[in-house]
Amino acid sequence: MIKGVLLGFACFAAYAISDAFVKAVHGAVPPFESVFFGGVLGIAALPFVMDKGDRWHDVFAARRPALWWVRALAGAVGNIASVTAFTLLPMAEVFSMIFLMPIFVTILSVLLLKEHVGWRRWTAVFVGFAGVLVVLRPGFRELGLGHLAAIVCGVAAALSVVALRMAGSEEKRMSLYGAGIVGPLVAGGLLMLPHFVWPDLHQSVLLAGYGLLAALAGVLLMHATLLAPANRVAPTQYSQMVWAIAFGYWFFGDHLDWPMLVGIVMILGAGLFTLVREEKMTGWWKRTRMV
Protein backbone atom coordinates (compact mmCIF):
# COMPACT_ATOMS: atom_id res chain seq x y z
CA MET A 1 0.00 0.00 0.00
CA ILE A 2 2.88 2.41 0.75
CA LYS A 3 4.07 2.14 -2.85
CA GLY A 4 0.60 3.08 -4.07
CA VAL A 5 0.47 6.15 -1.83
CA LEU A 6 3.96 7.22 -2.94
CA LEU A 7 2.88 6.83 -6.57
CA GLY A 8 -0.11 9.03 -5.70
CA PHE A 9 2.23 11.78 -4.51
CA ALA A 10 4.32 11.35 -7.68
CA CYS A 11 1.16 11.50 -9.81
CA PHE A 12 -0.06 14.78 -8.35
CA ALA A 13 3.45 16.24 -8.47
CA ALA A 14 3.40 15.52 -12.22
CA TYR A 15 -0.04 17.14 -12.53
CA ALA A 16 1.19 20.25 -10.66
CA ILE A 17 4.31 20.55 -12.84
CA SER A 18 2.12 20.08 -15.93
CA ASP A 19 -0.04 23.00 -14.76
CA ALA A 20 3.10 25.09 -14.21
CA PHE A 21 4.16 24.42 -17.81
CA VAL A 22 0.86 25.64 -19.23
CA LYS A 23 0.90 28.67 -16.92
CA ALA A 24 4.39 29.51 -18.23
CA VAL A 25 2.87 29.93 -21.72
CA HIS A 26 1.30 33.11 -20.25
CA GLY A 27 -1.69 32.96 -22.58
CA ALA A 28 0.40 33.41 -25.74
CA VAL A 29 -1.40 30.35 -27.11
CA PRO A 30 -5.22 30.29 -26.79
CA PRO A 31 -6.51 27.92 -24.05
CA PHE A 32 -8.43 25.79 -26.59
CA GLU A 33 -5.20 25.17 -28.47
CA SER A 34 -3.31 24.21 -25.30
CA VAL A 35 -6.07 21.76 -24.42
CA PHE A 36 -5.99 20.26 -27.92
CA PHE A 37 -2.23 19.65 -27.84
CA GLY A 38 -2.56 18.28 -24.32
CA GLY A 39 -5.17 15.80 -25.60
CA VAL A 40 -2.97 14.77 -28.54
CA LEU A 41 -0.04 14.05 -26.22
CA GLY A 42 -2.36 12.36 -23.74
CA ILE A 43 -2.88 9.60 -26.30
CA ALA A 44 0.68 8.50 -25.48
CA ALA A 45 -0.59 7.11 -22.18
CA LEU A 46 -3.18 4.78 -23.72
CA PRO A 47 -0.84 1.79 -24.26
CA PHE A 48 0.06 1.91 -20.56
CA VAL A 49 -3.60 2.02 -19.52
CA MET A 50 -4.64 -1.02 -21.56
CA ASP A 51 -5.48 -4.17 -19.64
CA LYS A 52 -4.95 -7.63 -21.07
CA GLY A 53 -7.50 -8.21 -23.81
CA ASP A 54 -8.27 -4.51 -24.36
CA ARG A 55 -8.58 -3.15 -27.88
CA TRP A 56 -8.14 0.39 -29.18
CA HIS A 57 -11.85 0.73 -29.92
CA ASP A 58 -12.52 0.20 -26.20
CA VAL A 59 -11.72 3.90 -25.83
CA PHE A 60 -15.21 4.51 -27.25
CA ALA A 61 -16.95 1.22 -26.37
CA ALA A 62 -18.42 2.10 -22.99
CA ARG A 63 -20.87 -0.23 -21.30
CA ARG A 64 -22.80 2.83 -20.14
CA PRO A 65 -22.48 5.40 -22.98
CA ALA A 66 -24.27 8.18 -21.09
CA LEU A 67 -21.59 8.14 -18.39
CA TRP A 68 -18.87 8.10 -21.06
CA TRP A 69 -20.34 11.30 -22.51
CA VAL A 70 -20.51 12.90 -19.07
CA ARG A 71 -16.82 12.10 -18.55
CA ALA A 72 -15.92 13.41 -22.02
CA LEU A 73 -17.85 16.68 -21.62
CA ALA A 74 -16.61 17.19 -18.07
CA GLY A 75 -13.05 16.58 -19.27
CA ALA A 76 -13.44 19.13 -22.07
CA VAL A 77 -14.96 21.83 -19.88
CA GLY A 78 -12.63 21.10 -16.97
CA ASN A 79 -9.45 21.22 -19.06
CA ILE A 80 -10.40 24.44 -20.83
CA ALA A 81 -11.41 26.05 -17.54
CA SER A 82 -8.21 24.82 -15.86
CA VAL A 83 -5.90 26.29 -18.52
CA THR A 84 -7.84 29.57 -18.42
CA ALA A 85 -7.62 29.78 -14.63
CA PHE A 86 -3.91 28.95 -14.42
CA THR A 87 -3.21 31.53 -17.11
CA LEU A 88 -4.97 34.32 -15.22
CA LEU A 89 -4.48 33.53 -11.51
CA PRO A 90 -1.77 32.46 -9.05
CA MET A 91 -1.48 28.67 -8.94
CA ALA A 92 -2.33 28.38 -5.24
CA GLU A 93 -5.48 30.45 -5.70
CA VAL A 94 -6.61 28.22 -8.57
CA PHE A 95 -6.01 25.03 -6.58
CA SER A 96 -7.88 26.42 -3.58
CA MET A 97 -11.04 26.57 -5.71
CA ILE A 98 -10.42 23.34 -7.62
CA PHE A 99 -10.08 21.61 -4.24
CA LEU A 100 -13.74 22.36 -3.63
CA MET A 101 -14.27 19.26 -5.78
CA PRO A 102 -15.05 16.85 -2.86
CA ILE A 103 -17.60 19.36 -1.59
CA PHE A 104 -19.21 19.62 -5.02
CA VAL A 105 -19.23 15.79 -5.13
CA THR A 106 -21.18 15.76 -1.86
CA ILE A 107 -23.76 18.21 -3.23
CA LEU A 108 -24.09 16.36 -6.55
CA SER A 109 -24.42 13.04 -4.72
CA VAL A 110 -27.45 14.43 -2.90
CA LEU A 111 -28.98 15.84 -6.07
CA LEU A 112 -28.18 13.03 -8.51
CA LEU A 113 -27.66 9.91 -6.40
CA LYS A 114 -30.14 10.77 -3.61
CA GLU A 115 -27.41 10.01 -1.08
CA HIS A 116 -28.01 10.87 2.57
CA VAL A 117 -25.55 13.43 3.93
CA GLY A 118 -25.35 14.04 7.67
CA TRP A 119 -24.68 17.27 9.52
CA ARG A 120 -20.91 16.69 9.66
CA ARG A 121 -20.49 16.68 5.91
CA TRP A 122 -22.91 19.59 5.50
CA THR A 123 -20.78 21.50 8.01
CA ALA A 124 -17.71 20.73 5.88
CA VAL A 125 -19.59 22.08 2.84
CA PHE A 126 -20.30 25.37 4.61
CA VAL A 127 -16.72 25.63 5.91
CA GLY A 128 -15.38 25.03 2.40
CA PHE A 129 -17.54 27.75 0.89
CA ALA A 130 -16.66 30.09 3.75
CA GLY A 131 -13.02 29.42 2.89
CA VAL A 132 -13.71 30.45 -0.71
CA LEU A 133 -15.23 33.73 0.50
CA VAL A 134 -12.11 34.35 2.60
CA VAL A 135 -9.86 33.64 -0.40
CA LEU A 136 -11.88 35.69 -2.88
CA ARG A 137 -13.09 38.47 -0.55
CA PRO A 138 -15.76 39.72 -2.98
CA GLY A 139 -16.14 43.46 -2.70
CA PHE A 140 -12.58 43.89 -1.40
CA ARG A 141 -10.66 42.64 -4.43
CA GLU A 142 -11.35 42.38 -8.13
CA LEU A 143 -12.78 39.08 -9.33
CA GLY A 144 -12.71 37.98 -12.93
CA LEU A 145 -12.84 35.22 -15.52
CA GLY A 146 -10.01 33.28 -13.86
CA HIS A 147 -11.97 32.83 -10.63
CA LEU A 148 -15.07 31.68 -12.51
CA ALA A 149 -12.96 29.27 -14.57
CA ALA A 150 -11.35 27.75 -11.45
CA ILE A 151 -14.76 27.09 -9.87
CA VAL A 152 -16.11 25.66 -13.14
CA CYS A 153 -13.08 23.34 -13.23
CA GLY A 154 -13.92 22.10 -9.72
CA VAL A 155 -17.55 21.46 -10.68
CA ALA A 156 -16.49 19.62 -13.87
CA ALA A 157 -14.10 17.44 -11.87
CA ALA A 158 -16.90 16.65 -9.42
CA LEU A 159 -19.23 15.62 -12.27
CA SER A 160 -16.51 13.34 -13.59
CA VAL A 161 -16.10 11.74 -10.16
CA VAL A 162 -19.85 11.20 -9.81
CA ALA A 163 -19.84 9.53 -13.25
CA LEU A 164 -17.04 7.26 -12.02
CA ARG A 165 -19.08 6.41 -8.95
CA MET A 166 -22.07 5.49 -11.09
CA ALA A 167 -19.91 3.42 -13.46
CA GLY A 168 -18.28 1.54 -10.58
CA SER A 169 -15.83 -1.17 -11.52
CA GLU A 170 -17.78 -2.47 -14.53
CA GLU A 171 -16.25 -0.02 -17.04
CA LYS A 172 -12.84 -0.67 -18.56
CA ARG A 173 -10.00 1.68 -17.72
CA MET A 174 -9.49 2.28 -21.44
CA SER A 175 -13.02 3.64 -21.69
CA LEU A 176 -12.81 5.76 -18.55
CA TYR A 177 -9.42 7.23 -19.45
CA GLY A 178 -10.31 7.54 -23.13
CA ALA A 179 -13.34 9.71 -22.41
CA GLY A 180 -11.12 12.14 -20.53
CA ILE A 181 -8.81 12.35 -23.56
CA VAL A 182 -11.33 12.39 -26.41
CA GLY A 183 -13.49 15.14 -24.88
CA PRO A 184 -10.71 17.76 -24.54
CA LEU A 185 -9.12 16.66 -27.84
CA VAL A 186 -12.30 17.14 -29.91
CA ALA A 187 -13.59 20.24 -28.08
CA GLY A 188 -10.18 21.92 -28.07
CA GLY A 189 -9.60 21.06 -31.72
CA LEU A 190 -12.91 22.53 -32.88
CA LEU A 191 -12.79 25.66 -30.73
CA MET A 192 -9.19 26.53 -31.60
CA LEU A 193 -9.82 26.73 -35.37
CA PRO A 194 -11.05 30.36 -35.59
CA HIS A 195 -8.02 31.76 -33.72
CA PHE A 196 -5.29 29.19 -34.30
CA VAL A 197 -1.75 30.40 -33.53
CA TRP A 198 1.35 28.41 -34.41
CA PRO A 199 3.38 28.09 -31.19
CA ASP A 200 7.05 28.99 -31.42
CA LEU A 201 9.79 26.62 -30.25
CA HIS A 202 9.70 27.79 -26.63
CA GLN A 203 5.91 27.54 -26.47
CA SER A 204 6.01 24.12 -28.14
CA VAL A 205 8.36 22.83 -25.44
CA LEU A 206 6.06 24.17 -22.72
CA LEU A 207 2.98 22.61 -24.35
CA ALA A 208 4.84 19.30 -24.73
CA GLY A 209 5.69 19.38 -21.03
CA TYR A 210 2.06 20.16 -20.20
CA GLY A 211 0.66 17.29 -22.25
CA LEU A 212 3.28 14.61 -21.55
CA LEU A 213 3.37 15.23 -17.81
CA ALA A 214 -0.42 15.07 -17.63
CA ALA A 215 -0.29 11.75 -19.51
CA LEU A 216 2.41 10.47 -17.14
CA ALA A 217 0.27 11.53 -14.17
CA GLY A 218 -2.67 9.54 -15.52
CA VAL A 219 -0.55 6.40 -15.80
CA LEU A 220 0.89 6.90 -12.31
CA LEU A 221 -2.59 7.35 -10.89
CA MET A 222 -3.75 4.11 -12.48
CA HIS A 223 -0.84 2.17 -11.03
CA ALA A 224 -1.24 3.88 -7.65
CA THR A 225 -4.83 2.64 -7.38
CA LEU A 226 -3.74 -0.86 -8.37
CA LEU A 227 -1.36 -0.91 -5.40
CA ALA A 228 -3.44 0.95 -2.81
CA PRO A 229 -7.17 1.60 -2.18
CA ALA A 230 -8.54 4.72 -3.87
CA ASN A 231 -9.42 6.22 -0.47
CA ARG A 232 -5.71 6.17 0.44
CA VAL A 233 -4.57 7.66 -2.87
CA ALA A 234 -7.18 10.44 -3.17
CA PRO A 235 -5.90 12.64 -0.30
CA THR A 236 -2.45 12.86 -1.93
CA GLN A 237 -3.97 15.31 -4.42
CA TYR A 238 -3.74 18.00 -1.74
CA SER A 239 0.06 17.86 -2.01
CA GLN A 240 -0.43 19.90 -5.19
CA MET A 241 -0.91 22.96 -2.99
CA VAL A 242 2.70 22.69 -1.77
CA TRP A 243 3.93 22.59 -5.36
CA ALA A 244 1.62 25.46 -6.32
CA ILE A 245 2.89 27.73 -3.54
CA ALA A 246 6.53 26.87 -4.34
CA PHE A 247 6.19 27.33 -8.11
CA GLY A 248 4.16 30.48 -7.66
CA TYR A 249 6.73 32.04 -5.36
CA TRP A 250 9.90 31.03 -7.22
CA PHE A 251 8.84 31.15 -10.87
CA PHE A 252 5.78 33.38 -11.23
CA GLY A 253 6.24 35.99 -8.51
CA ASP A 254 2.99 35.08 -6.71
CA HIS A 255 2.54 36.24 -3.13
CA LEU A 256 -0.23 35.03 -0.84
CA ASP A 257 -1.51 37.25 1.96
CA TRP A 258 -2.64 35.92 5.33
CA PRO A 259 -6.40 35.96 4.64
CA MET A 260 -5.82 33.90 1.50
CA LEU A 261 -3.69 31.38 3.42
CA VAL A 262 -6.42 31.09 6.08
CA GLY A 263 -9.04 30.49 3.39
CA ILE A 264 -6.86 27.87 1.70
CA VAL A 265 -6.46 26.01 5.00
CA MET A 266 -10.25 26.09 5.51
CA ILE A 267 -10.86 24.67 2.02
CA LEU A 268 -8.20 21.97 2.36
CA GLY A 269 -9.49 20.95 5.78
CA ALA A 270 -13.10 20.77 4.58
CA GLY A 271 -12.11 18.74 1.51
CA LEU A 272 -10.00 16.26 3.47
CA PHE A 273 -12.73 15.84 6.10
CA THR A 274 -15.26 15.19 3.34
CA LEU A 275 -13.05 12.46 1.82
CA VAL A 276 -12.54 10.77 5.19
CA ARG A 277 -16.22 11.01 6.13
CA GLU A 278 -17.39 9.64 2.76
CA GLU A 279 -15.14 6.62 3.21
CA LYS A 280 -16.78 5.84 6.56
CA MET A 281 -20.35 6.54 5.51
CA THR A 282 -20.64 5.30 1.92
CA GLY A 283 -17.84 2.87 1.18
CA TRP A 284 -18.04 3.79 -2.52
CA TRP A 285 -14.25 4.11 -2.71
CA LYS A 286 -14.03 0.31 -2.64
CA ARG A 287 -16.20 0.09 -5.77
CA THR A 288 -14.77 2.94 -7.81
CA ARG A 289 -11.71 3.24 -10.02
CA MET A 290 -9.74 6.48 -10.15
CA VAL A 291 -8.46 7.36 -13.62
C-alpha positions as CSV (number, residue, x, y, z in Angstrom):
1,M,0.0,0.0,0.0
2,I,2.9,2.4,0.8
3,K,4.1,2.1,-2.9
4,G,0.6,3.1,-4.1
5,V,0.5,6.2,-1.8
6,L,4.0,7.2,-2.9
7,L,2.9,6.8,-6.6
8,G,-0.1,9.0,-5.7
9,F,2.2,11.8,-4.5
10,A,4.3,11.4,-7.7
11,C,1.2,11.5,-9.8
12,F,-0.1,14.8,-8.3
13,A,3.4,16.2,-8.5
14,A,3.4,15.5,-12.2
15,Y,0.0,17.1,-12.5
16,A,1.2,20.2,-10.7
17,I,4.3,20.6,-12.8
18,S,2.1,20.1,-15.9
19,D,0.0,23.0,-14.8
20,A,3.1,25.1,-14.2
21,F,4.2,24.4,-17.8
22,V,0.9,25.6,-19.2
23,K,0.9,28.7,-16.9
24,A,4.4,29.5,-18.2
25,V,2.9,29.9,-21.7
26,H,1.3,33.1,-20.2
27,G,-1.7,33.0,-22.6
28,A,0.4,33.4,-25.7
29,V,-1.4,30.4,-27.1
30,P,-5.2,30.3,-26.8
31,P,-6.5,27.9,-24.1
32,F,-8.4,25.8,-26.6
33,E,-5.2,25.2,-28.5
34,S,-3.3,24.2,-25.3
35,V,-6.1,21.8,-24.4
36,F,-6.0,20.3,-27.9
37,F,-2.2,19.6,-27.8
38,G,-2.6,18.3,-24.3
39,G,-5.2,15.8,-25.6
40,V,-3.0,14.8,-28.5
41,L,0.0,14.1,-26.2
42,G,-2.4,12.4,-23.7
43,I,-2.9,9.6,-26.3
44,A,0.7,8.5,-25.5
45,A,-0.6,7.1,-22.2
46,L,-3.2,4.8,-23.7
47,P,-0.8,1.8,-24.3
48,F,0.1,1.9,-20.6
49,V,-3.6,2.0,-19.5
50,M,-4.6,-1.0,-21.6
51,D,-5.5,-4.2,-19.6
52,K,-5.0,-7.6,-21.1
53,G,-7.5,-8.2,-23.8
54,D,-8.3,-4.5,-24.4
55,R,-8.6,-3.2,-27.9
56,W,-8.1,0.4,-29.2
57,H,-11.8,0.7,-29.9
58,D,-12.5,0.2,-26.2
59,V,-11.7,3.9,-25.8
60,F,-15.2,4.5,-27.2
61,A,-16.9,1.2,-26.4
62,A,-18.4,2.1,-23.0
63,R,-20.9,-0.2,-21.3
64,R,-22.8,2.8,-20.1
65,P,-22.5,5.4,-23.0
66,A,-24.3,8.2,-21.1
67,L,-21.6,8.1,-18.4
68,W,-18.9,8.1,-21.1
69,W,-20.3,11.3,-22.5
70,V,-20.5,12.9,-19.1
71,R,-16.8,12.1,-18.6
72,A,-15.9,13.4,-22.0
73,L,-17.9,16.7,-21.6
74,A,-16.6,17.2,-18.1
75,G,-13.1,16.6,-19.3
76,A,-13.4,19.1,-22.1
77,V,-15.0,21.8,-19.9
78,G,-12.6,21.1,-17.0
79,N,-9.5,21.2,-19.1
80,I,-10.4,24.4,-20.8
81,A,-11.4,26.1,-17.5
82,S,-8.2,24.8,-15.9
83,V,-5.9,26.3,-18.5
84,T,-7.8,29.6,-18.4
85,A,-7.6,29.8,-14.6
86,F,-3.9,29.0,-14.4
87,T,-3.2,31.5,-17.1
88,L,-5.0,34.3,-15.2
89,L,-4.5,33.5,-11.5
90,P,-1.8,32.5,-9.1
91,M,-1.5,28.7,-8.9
92,A,-2.3,28.4,-5.2
93,E,-5.5,30.5,-5.7
94,V,-6.6,28.2,-8.6
95,F,-6.0,25.0,-6.6
96,S,-7.9,26.4,-3.6
97,M,-11.0,26.6,-5.7
98,I,-10.4,23.3,-7.6
99,F,-10.1,21.6,-4.2
100,L,-13.7,22.4,-3.6
101,M,-14.3,19.3,-5.8
102,P,-15.0,16.9,-2.9
103,I,-17.6,19.4,-1.6
104,F,-19.2,19.6,-5.0
105,V,-19.2,15.8,-5.1
106,T,-21.2,15.8,-1.9
107,I,-23.8,18.2,-3.2
108,L,-24.1,16.4,-6.6
109,S,-24.4,13.0,-4.7
110,V,-27.4,14.4,-2.9
111,L,-29.0,15.8,-6.1
112,L,-28.2,13.0,-8.5
113,L,-27.7,9.9,-6.4
114,K,-30.1,10.8,-3.6
115,E,-27.4,10.0,-1.1
116,H,-28.0,10.9,2.6
117,V,-25.6,13.4,3.9
118,G,-25.3,14.0,7.7
119,W,-24.7,17.3,9.5
120,R,-20.9,16.7,9.7
121,R,-20.5,16.7,5.9
122,W,-22.9,19.6,5.5
123,T,-20.8,21.5,8.0
124,A,-17.7,20.7,5.9
125,V,-19.6,22.1,2.8
126,F,-20.3,25.4,4.6
127,V,-16.7,25.6,5.9
128,G,-15.4,25.0,2.4
129,F,-17.5,27.8,0.9
130,A,-16.7,30.1,3.8
131,G,-13.0,29.4,2.9
132,V,-13.7,30.4,-0.7
133,L,-15.2,33.7,0.5
134,V,-12.1,34.3,2.6
135,V,-9.9,33.6,-0.4
136,L,-11.9,35.7,-2.9
137,R,-13.1,38.5,-0.6
138,P,-15.8,39.7,-3.0
139,G,-16.1,43.5,-2.7
140,F,-12.6,43.9,-1.4
141,R,-10.7,42.6,-4.4
142,E,-11.3,42.4,-8.1
143,L,-12.8,39.1,-9.3
144,G,-12.7,38.0,-12.9
145,L,-12.8,35.2,-15.5
146,G,-10.0,33.3,-13.9
147,H,-12.0,32.8,-10.6
148,L,-15.1,31.7,-12.5
149,A,-13.0,29.3,-14.6
150,A,-11.4,27.8,-11.5
151,I,-14.8,27.1,-9.9
152,V,-16.1,25.7,-13.1
153,C,-13.1,23.3,-13.2
154,G,-13.9,22.1,-9.7
155,V,-17.6,21.5,-10.7
156,A,-16.5,19.6,-13.9
157,A,-14.1,17.4,-11.9
158,A,-16.9,16.6,-9.4
159,L,-19.2,15.6,-12.3
160,S,-16.5,13.3,-13.6
161,V,-16.1,11.7,-10.2
162,V,-19.9,11.2,-9.8
163,A,-19.8,9.5,-13.3
164,L,-17.0,7.3,-12.0
165,R,-19.1,6.4,-9.0
166,M,-22.1,5.5,-11.1
167,A,-19.9,3.4,-13.5
168,G,-18.3,1.5,-10.6
169,S,-15.8,-1.2,-11.5
170,E,-17.8,-2.5,-14.5
171,E,-16.3,0.0,-17.0
172,K,-12.8,-0.7,-18.6
173,R,-10.0,1.7,-17.7
174,M,-9.5,2.3,-21.4
175,S,-13.0,3.6,-21.7
176,L,-12.8,5.8,-18.5
177,Y,-9.4,7.2,-19.4
178,G,-10.3,7.5,-23.1
179,A,-13.3,9.7,-22.4
180,G,-11.1,12.1,-20.5
181,I,-8.8,12.3,-23.6
182,V,-11.3,12.4,-26.4
183,G,-13.5,15.1,-24.9
184,P,-10.7,17.8,-24.5
185,L,-9.1,16.7,-27.8
186,V,-12.3,17.1,-29.9
187,A,-13.6,20.2,-28.1
188,G,-10.2,21.9,-28.1
189,G,-9.6,21.1,-31.7
190,L,-12.9,22.5,-32.9
191,L,-12.8,25.7,-30.7
192,M,-9.2,26.5,-31.6
193,L,-9.8,26.7,-35.4
194,P,-11.0,30.4,-35.6
195,H,-8.0,31.8,-33.7
196,F,-5.3,29.2,-34.3
197,V,-1.8,30.4,-33.5
198,W,1.3,28.4,-34.4
199,P,3.4,28.1,-31.2
200,D,7.1,29.0,-31.4
201,L,9.8,26.6,-30.3
202,H,9.7,27.8,-26.6
203,Q,5.9,27.5,-26.5
204,S,6.0,24.1,-28.1
205,V,8.4,22.8,-25.4
206,L,6.1,24.2,-22.7
207,L,3.0,22.6,-24.3
208,A,4.8,19.3,-24.7
209,G,5.7,19.4,-21.0
210,Y,2.1,20.2,-20.2
211,G,0.7,17.3,-22.2
212,L,3.3,14.6,-21.5
213,L,3.4,15.2,-17.8
214,A,-0.4,15.1,-17.6
215,A,-0.3,11.8,-19.5
216,L,2.4,10.5,-17.1
217,A,0.3,11.5,-14.2
218,G,-2.7,9.5,-15.5
219,V,-0.5,6.4,-15.8
220,L,0.9,6.9,-12.3
221,L,-2.6,7.4,-10.9
222,M,-3.8,4.1,-12.5
223,H,-0.8,2.2,-11.0
224,A,-1.2,3.9,-7.6
225,T,-4.8,2.6,-7.4
226,L,-3.7,-0.9,-8.4
227,L,-1.4,-0.9,-5.4
228,A,-3.4,1.0,-2.8
229,P,-7.2,1.6,-2.2
230,A,-8.5,4.7,-3.9
231,N,-9.4,6.2,-0.5
232,R,-5.7,6.2,0.4
233,V,-4.6,7.7,-2.9
234,A,-7.2,10.4,-3.2
235,P,-5.9,12.6,-0.3
236,T,-2.5,12.9,-1.9
237,Q,-4.0,15.3,-4.4
238,Y,-3.7,18.0,-1.7
239,S,0.1,17.9,-2.0
240,Q,-0.4,19.9,-5.2
241,M,-0.9,23.0,-3.0
242,V,2.7,22.7,-1.8
243,W,3.9,22.6,-5.4
244,A,1.6,25.5,-6.3
245,I,2.9,27.7,-3.5
246,A,6.5,26.9,-4.3
247,F,6.2,27.3,-8.1
248,G,4.2,30.5,-7.7
249,Y,6.7,32.0,-5.4
250,W,9.9,31.0,-7.2
251,F,8.8,31.1,-10.9
252,F,5.8,33.4,-11.2
253,G,6.2,36.0,-8.5
254,D,3.0,35.1,-6.7
255,H,2.5,36.2,-3.1
256,L,-0.2,35.0,-0.8
257,D,-1.5,37.2,2.0
258,W,-2.6,35.9,5.3
259,P,-6.4,36.0,4.6
260,M,-5.8,33.9,1.5
261,L,-3.7,31.4,3.4
262,V,-6.4,31.1,6.1
263,G,-9.0,30.5,3.4
264,I,-6.9,27.9,1.7
265,V,-6.5,26.0,5.0
266,M,-10.2,26.1,5.5
267,I,-10.9,24.7,2.0
268,L,-8.2,22.0,2.4
269,G,-9.5,21.0,5.8
270,A,-13.1,20.8,4.6
271,G,-12.1,18.7,1.5
272,L,-10.0,16.3,3.5
273,F,-12.7,15.8,6.1
274,T,-15.3,15.2,3.3
275,L,-13.1,12.5,1.8
276,V,-12.5,10.8,5.2
277,R,-16.2,11.0,6.1
278,E,-17.4,9.6,2.8
279,E,-15.1,6.6,3.2
280,K,-16.8,5.8,6.6
281,M,-20.3,6.5,5.5
282,T,-20.6,5.3,1.9
283,G,-17.8,2.9,1.2
284,W,-18.0,3.8,-2.5
285,W,-14.3,4.1,-2.7
286,K,-14.0,0.3,-2.6
287,R,-16.2,0.1,-5.8
288,T,-14.8,2.9,-7.8
289,R,-11.7,3.2,-10.0
290,M,-9.7,6.5,-10.1
291,V,-8.5,7.4,-13.6
